[in-house]
Amino acid sequence: MIHLNIPDMTCGHCVGAVEKAVQSVDPEAKIAVDLEAKTASIQSTIGAEAFIAAIEDAGYGAAFKKSVLQPRRLNTLHKHARRLRRV
């Protein structure tokens, strides 16, 4: 499960745009967006960086929800992201 903070969401249109961005990366992904908390939880086999990029392309900032990821998991994600950038 991927948990993201999306601080720029302010309305229902924003929620729809974030959901559409996630679905553009993985149509099979399950997404739960909480407008009040300004967060999104995504269940997918695709890496988080792809979702963050898609959400940012839609015009919203997105970052890992810090309280959810353990430092070891975050380091692993950063290593994968560096490998993807090399390709």
C-alpha positions as CSV (number, residue, x, y, z in Angstrom):
1,M,0.0,0.0,0.0
2,I,1.3,3.4,-1.0
3,H,0.3,6.4,1.2
4,L,0.8,9.9,-0.2
5,N,0.3,13.4,1.1
6,I,-1.3,15.7,-1.6
7,P,-1.4,19.1,0.1
8,D,-2.7,21.0,-2.9
9,M,-6.1,19.2,-3.0
10,T,-8.9,21.6,-2.1
11,C,-12.1,20.3,-3.7
12,G,-13.9,17.4,-5.4
13,H,-12.4,18.3,-8.8
14,C,-9.0,17.9,-7.3
15,V,-9.9,14.4,-6.0
16,G,-11.1,13.4,-9.4
17,A,-7.9,14.7,-11.0
18,V,-5.8,12.7,-8.6
19,E,-7.9,9.5,-9.2
20,K,-7.6,10.0,-12.9
21,A,-3.8,10.4,-12.7
22,V,-3.5,7.2,-10.6
23,Q,-5.7,5.3,-13.1
24,S,-3.6,6.5,-16.0
25,V,-0.6,4.7,-14.5
26,D,-2.5,1.6,-13.4
27,P,-6.2,1.1,-14.4
28,E,-6.4,-1.8,-11.9
29,A,-5.1,0.2,-8.9
30,K,-7.4,0.7,-5.9
31,I,-7.3,4.3,-4.6
32,A,-8.8,5.9,-1.6
33,V,-8.6,9.7,-1.5
34,D,-9.3,11.6,1.7
35,L,-9.9,15.3,0.8
36,E,-10.0,16.5,4.4
37,A,-6.7,14.8,5.3
38,K,-5.3,15.6,1.8
39,T,-4.0,12.1,1.4
40,A,-4.3,9.2,-1.0
41,S,-3.8,5.5,-0.4
42,I,-3.0,3.4,-3.5
43,Q,-2.9,-0.4,-3.8
44,S,-1.0,-1.4,-6.8
45,T,1.9,-3.6,-8.0
46,I,3.4,-0.5,-9.7
47,G,6.0,1.6,-7.8
48,A,5.1,4.7,-5.9
49,E,7.4,7.0,-8.0
50,A,5.2,6.4,-11.1
51,F,2.1,7.6,-9.2
52,I,3.9,10.6,-7.7
53,A,5.0,11.6,-11.2
54,A,1.5,11.3,-12.6
55,I,0.0,13.3,-9.8
56,E,2.6,16.0,-10.2
57,D,1.9,16.0,-14.0
58,A,-1.7,16.6,-13.1
59,G,-0.7,19.8,-11.2
60,Y,-0.6,18.6,-7.6
61,G,2.3,18.1,-5.3
62,A,2.7,14.6,-3.9
63,A,5.0,13.1,-1.3
64,F,5.3,10.0,0.8
65,K,3.3,10.2,4.0
66,K,6.2,10.1,6.4
67,S,4.4,8.5,9.4
68,V,3.7,5.4,7.3
69,L,7.0,4.4,5.7
70,Q,9.7,2.8,7.8
71,P,13.2,4.2,7.1
72,R,14.3,0.9,5.7
73,R,11.4,0.8,3.2
74,L,12.0,4.4,2.2
75,N,15.7,3.6,1.5
76,T,14.6,0.7,-0.7
77,L,12.2,3.0,-2.6
78,H,15.0,5.6,-3.2
79,K,17.3,2.9,-4.5
80,H,14.6,1.7,-7.0
81,A,14.0,5.3,-8.1
82,R,17.7,5.9,-8.8
83,R,17.8,2.7,-10.9
84,L,14.7,3.9,-12.9
85,R,16.3,7.3,-13.6
86,R,19.4,5.5,-15.1
87,V,17.3,3.7,-17.7
